[in-house]
């Protein structure tokens, strides 16, 4: 008869399940299958990345030192993705990273000491992160060294050492990302206390997700410049954690590859034997080996020039990992020892009184933006959902991060040149269009996700039928709550690059274009925002070319038109008038359509398996 599991094991299982399941999914239902799919989803990109790198190392004329130089960008990609994705997964599990008020309320009355609860929570957290990191890095650890040193006879022992080095570095990078987020969360809890922590977490989690997703989209750019950063030992390299771990990777692998005088000779012979017989007949073996030797010598000089930076940054990687590990463990334990007795108090909902600024903004919205009661209801519900719902803010952060990454890549050359150009750069003019497009498209997408599905019946029971006015409030919430603040934030940059008058015209054009985009995004909408069931659509795989075309036209097409308009007298006013005319046409079209109110959808059904063309 098997022995019953102890309390620590049961607690670890319980806390581990909290990372994977929630209150709306049965633990014995589809969640286990979802977990398996998640692990498979994490493993597949590594497999595809390794397969895509085969051709980069397939040349028989690439000696070991040149392979080391070429591999720097690929190592950076694996390390950065491991670090960022693990940190992102940790951030998304923000509320489950430590004991919360619900844990103490349910488990506190049991005869279990606080130390046992904290220990079990920490073990479950380590188990979850380890599973995540191993699934992400297992295939690259086995496959990348084999691809990287293909055609080089390094032997089985060295191949295993390279795989072990890859695993150690990428898992260390994942640990760095996880521990950094954990230390930051524990520090905020320690300083602010449970009640202030609840308020600060909303902002901090949004900013972390936004920053991590932006960094993820910029990984190819960082990989492209990692060799140049190491050559110059630049400030960017010293401030880039992925670059530190690339340097540590080099320290672990270089000694076994470059200090063996027999390796180059065996490599030449292996390359020669691997050539087709027709090429061997045309080439001279000594000439072929001479080409390989010259290539190796040139690459070795370039690689040796990186060693000063590699030595310093590899030591920095080890120090940073140990420091953040100590900080995370120390702050994690201290925060729970200090505030464990006050976490139950934080379970009580906070109902803060509206401050003077909030009351003033509410009064201004009621008097100027949404005067009709139903319009005001749609405006207030949309604005408050976006402001209070952590889930919707995280979704919105994902869209905005994609826009920030694209904007950073396209605008960076213009920013490096500085202001004072003879004519405004189209990339500077397109900046607000890129960000506004992703922000508003993301906001429109998250309106389909219910804020609280169980409250859907309240809207069904109290619905008055004036769908047009309610949707007008939702559109105005996006226009005044998201688009206008974004455009105003960019005004100082535009003033510096364009001057006051062009910057104000640019603001007006961006505002009118945002209003046009909002009108187009809500065409055909029959669902109340944030209230109806969400059903994933399968039409995006067919409609994505239209989204890409719309993005190019809205961001870059409009920027080029605006550049021409700013260069001609009266051009900005004509462009603004044209956008106003388009907006007026959309408003008239919407008014005509709403003369016959549409049937509002409260419970959306999935699409049928077979879609009819309707011909």
Secondary structure, 3 states (H helix, E strand, C coil): CCCCCCHHHHHHHHHHHHHHCCCCCCCCCCHHHHHHHHHHHHHHHHHHHHHHCCHHHCCCCCCHHHHHHHHHHHHHHHHHHHHHHHHHHHHHCHHHCCCCHHHHHHHCCCCCCHHHHHHHHHHHHHHHHHHHHHHHHHHHHHHHHHHHCCCCCCHHHHHHHHHHHHHHHHHHHHHHHHHHHHHHHHHHHHHHHHHHHHHHHHHHHHHHHHHHHHHHHCHHHHHHHHHHHHHHCCHHHHCCHHHHHHHHHHHHHHHHHHCCHHHHHHHHHHHHHHCCHHHHHHCCHHHHHHHHHHHHHHHHHHHHCCHHHHHHHHHHHHHHHHHHHHHHHHHHHHHHHHHHHHHHHHCCCCCCCCCHHHHHHHHHHHHHHCCCHHHHHHHHHHHHHHHHCHHHHHHHHHHHHHHHHHHHHHHHHHHHHCCCCCCCCHHHHHHHHHHHHHHHHHHHHHCCCCCCHHHHHHHHHHCCCCHHHHHHHHHHHHHHHHHHHHHHHCHHHHHHHHCHHHHHHHHHHHHHHHHHHHHHHCCCCCECCCCCCCCCCCCHHHHHHHHHHHHHHHHHHHHHHHHHHHCCCCHHHHHHHHHHHHHHHHHHHHHHHCCCCCCCECCCCCCCCCCCCCC
